[in-house]
Each structure stands twice: as structure tokens, then as C-alpha cells.
Amino acid sequence: MSSNTQTRRRLRFPHTFVLIFCIAALTAVMANVVPAGQYDRVLNEATGRTVVEPSSFHYVDKIGCSITDFFRAFPQAFQESAQIMFFIAFAYFFVRMLLKNGTFDALVGWSLRKVGHNIRLVIPVCMLLFGLMGSTIGLFEETYGMIPVFMAIAIAMGFDGVVGSSIVYIAVAIGFAAATLNPFTVGVAMPIAEVPYPASGMGFRIMCFAVFMITSIIYVWRYASRIQADPTRSVLYGEPNNFEGMVGSKEELMAKRFNTRQIISCVIFIVTIGVLVWGTMPARGWYIDEIATLFLVSGLITALVSGFSGSEIAQCFIDSFKEMAYGMLVVGLSRSVQVIMDNALITDTVVHALAGGLQHFTGMFSALGMLLAQNIINFFIPSGSGQAIVTMPILTPLSDLVGVSRETAVLAFQFGDGFSNIFWPTSVFTMCGIMQVPINKWYKYVTPLFLILLAEQVVLIILSCFVYF
């Protein structure tokens, strides 16, 4: 065996499952080093939510994480992730029906004929749409089922799968972070901070949304232009892609025309998205179970409209699970990190330590410290509303103490919670599983964007200190 071959093998990037296992193992080591501690939880009558009592932190008897606890965390993680895992499969079942009956082929063909040579217009239009849905009604996990579709469409248009995934994942993540009305982040944080939701700071949040969306659209646009001109510049060049060929080539798609069944299926798709938006409004409170049911029913109706037999529908359902199995497994494995921390009672200890460190700063520096702290906390508490419930009761009195407005404290939470979702492994592992993109390839693509967005966050947090005073 040649030395070059040996070197390539040594430099080969580890499998995603190996990386998750290593991070879980490091978390287990940390669980045996970091003291266990807890905040008391109380009911906030104004919001109806259970929040932490900021002055109640206390250390408890050390629990740690034994070898048995470590391995037990994985089946527990799969049990706690089952809701998301099966949601992914149900969502993809609906998508697969639309692919199987040719609806997406016809829809893409119609879109290509409309845009003509301006094919890249699909990027800003669709990214803005997904960004608005993330910013206003708080969609995020609900868009998982659309990622394979846009990856296949992007490939057919002459881009790569990363462009397609960015149209959905990057856009909705940016919108979710640059929240204007998002009921799961600012909708939880602002009432806890006792600032009027959503009116307080709305103009500034809209400006932030515009800045971040324009930045991300330009970034994806430039990347798409570069690889359209030279496919070898794609970060996925030479990598197998399971979504390639899901729709036809660009030339084949241009020739596609709607038939009656595809028109009806397209209407079903539009109605499904409309019902999804309606159901996820704060007044109705739909979440994973309701949305999974919606996709399942829509998939079955589409199958019947398409004239598929019962056996064909059953096989398509099985194939949906097969094709999403990798992503589903990544979701379950990734949850193990949070399970280990929660079982060892060290999550509150980490939050308490970070909050305590902020007391040594004042004014603008404290605001930047809040931003940094929230980015770190998002590694351990990836849930936006969960993070708000834990951190905002602490940051609210702390912001008064260090001379930072409560609106700025909410903004620091909002940015720290949201933007690191495109970078921290706890979120990225799940998304790369769904996208079936190697982790190292994703980081090669997204790291420059994340650093640009981080610099913009710093500037806007500093600016907010002068706007809110």
C-alpha cells in the first residue's frame, strides 16, 4: 500500500455517528467534573409558563455519569426524539408522493419557463419566503420535509444540494433568529422580561431581519453563481448525493406540463402549506403531532388522487422511512448530549456560571457578554422557548443591574439562540443527517457565513445599546 493512500485514510473525516458519540462521551466526562446544580422553577402568572427563579440556584448532590448511565442515555434520547423522528418520515411521505406522481417536476418546469434565463431568482424569492415564515410564525422543524425537495430541484437547475438546502435551512434559521413576531422566541422572552410583545422594538427587529436576510441571500447567490459556472467549486464535488435524479434534468423539466391529477396535487400542496401556516399561529398552537398528521393525510389524499393502489401507497410509505432513516437516526443520537446533561443536573450549573460571569461587565460590554453567553448556552439548550424560560428570568434583573435595557437583553437572547443553529453540532448534526451532507463539507460552506453573521450581531447589539436606553 502506498504512503499516499495511507495518508488519505488517516485524514478521512469521521462518520457523523462517530462524531456524535465522541461529543456525547465528552459531555459524560464533563458531567463527572461539573458540579450538579438547580434553579427552582415557579409559575409566571403573567405568561402562564414555568420559569426559573433567578436567585434560587443551589448545588445538589453530585450525580455524574457512569458507563451505564452513558449508554442508557442513547435509548432514552431516541425515545425523547421519537416525535421529531417520525415527523420527518411523515413529512417526507407527502413530499415523496408529489415526486412520484410528477407534480414537482411539472411545477419546477413551469417555474423554469417563467424565469427563463434568470434561474437564480428562485434563490432570493424562496429564501425570503422561508425567512418570513421563520421570523413571524416561528417555523423551523416544520420545514424539514421540504429540504430534500429543494435539494433535488437545485441539482436539476445546475446548482448543488447545498444550494437547495440553504434555500430552506439557512433561510428559515436566519428568519427564526432575526425574529420579528416569532412566538417561540421573542413571544416567550419579551413577556418574561416584562416588555410589551410584540410592539417594543419592532422597528429595530425588522431592520435586523432585513440585514441578516440580505446577507444570507447574497452569500447563497454568490456560491450558486460560482458553482454554476464551475461545478468543481462545489463543496460536494465528487460526493454521492441521494437526492440527485429525484426530479429530471433541466431540459426534461422545461418540457413538463401539468396534467389534471398534477394540478389537483399542486392545489393539495398549496392548501397543505396554507393549513400549516394557519395551524401554527399562536392562537391555535399546532406543533409536531398536528403537523405530522397534516402531512400524513395530505400524502394519502395525494396518493388517491394520483390513482395509486393500496400496495403502491404502502411501498411508498416504507421507502420514505428508508430514505430518511439516516436523518432520523442522527436526530435520535444528537439528543443524547442533552439527555446526559439533564440527567446529571449540570445544565443549570452551566447557565449559572455564564450568568455570574456577566456581572463583572457593564453597559455595552455586558450586552456583548450576554450575546456570547447565549451562543454558548444554545449548545446545551437547543430549544428556543426552553432557553428563554431558563435564561430570561436571569438576564432580566441582570440587565437592570449592569445598565443594559431589557430590549437589548431580549435581542442578545434572540441572536444567541438562533444564529448558532447553523453552526453548533447539536443542530447541524440533525440537519446534515436530513440533507445527507458530510459534516466537514457543511462547515467548509457555512463557516464564512456564520462569522459574517456573528460580526453583524455584534454591531447590531452595540447599536441597540444606543437605541434602547
Phi, psi and omega in degrees: 000133183287158179294327180295318178296318178297320180295317180298322180292323180292328184270359182298134183288138183297155175297149181305319180298323179295317179298315179298317180299318180295318179295320177298320179295319177296322177296321178296320176297316179299324180296336178270353181252315182285133179296145176283141180202163183212150164263150171283144177256137179227160178276124173273106186295332181292324183253343183076013182249151175274122183234169179280151172269111192300333183264009189259006185299137178210147177280148179234174180302136183296132179256313179069194181213105179281174177301318179296315178300321182299310183286332176292335181296332183290310175297326176296321179296319179295322178296317182288337181265358187304322182301312180290318183300312181286331174301317179302316182292318180296318179297318182289332176301315178297314180299318183294326176297318179292329175286318184295323181270004174085007182297315181292324176300313181294321180294317179293320178300317177299317180296320180295321179294327181288316184277340177061234182283346182272051187297331183288351177298339177302326184296302182294323182296310182289322179297319178296320179298310179294323178298318179295322179294323177290321185286327186262303184258001172077029176292140172208280180302332184296344182265000184307319184295341182275344185298310179300325180297310183289332174295316179295319180296316181298319179297317180296332181276358178099009176262213173224177183297330180296322177298314179298317179292327179294324179303325180264298190294307181298315184296313183289328177292318178295316178297319179298320181286317179271059189290135171258314180237351188327109184291342184270346179241280181294331178294335175267317187290318186294315176298324178295321179281357178061043170241145186299125176254132003258006192295319186296119177075014183301316181300318180292321180293324177296319178298318179298317178302315181298316181299311184290321180292317178299317179300312183291322179296315179299319181298311181293320179301313182295319178297315180298319179296321183294315183279338174293324178284327182214093183304337181290347179274359176292140177293343180260009182300127181088354179269140174292146179227117183289345182267352178291133180091357177296325171241166185287182176290169181301317181294319178295319180295321180301332183271353184288139175232150180289136164258178186300315181295323179289326176296316178297318179296322178296321176297318177301317179299313181296317179296320179299315178296320178297316178295323177300313179297317180297315184290332181271004173298147183307326184292336182255328169070029176296147173220213193301312184298314181295320182288322176299319177298318178301313180294321179297312180296317179297321178297318180293318178297317178299319179297317180293318177299324182282352178081019179286145177282169179299320180294321178294320178295316180298318180294322178295323178297316178296316180298326178299317179292321179299313186287335179260003184302317181300311180297320179297318179295322179296319178302312181295315180296319183298329181295340184299328180299312180292324179299316180299316181294316181294318180295326180273357179057046178248354180298311180296328178296318179297315180297317180298319180295317180294318179294322179297323179295332181290339182293345181275358180242162177224159174056226185303321182292326176292322178297317178294324176296321176298318179299313179297316181298318181293325175298318179292316181297328181295339174294323185266332180233084186288347179283128180296308181293323178297321178293321179298318182294326181278315190266327185295323175298338178273317182289333183296303177293330179295321179296322176296322184291322185262004175081032176245139180294154179292329176298321177293322178298319177296319180296319178296318175299313184300312180293313183297323179290321192270309191290330180287356176294340177268002186229317182294138181303327183300333175259318185296321180302317179298312184292321178294329175296316179292318181283341185056045178248131178303141184302315183296327178292320179296316181294326176299323181282315193268341184302314178301319179297316181299318180293322176297314179297323179296318177297320178294323177300316180300313181298315183289326176295316177299315180299322180296333179294334178269333179283316179257114179211000000 
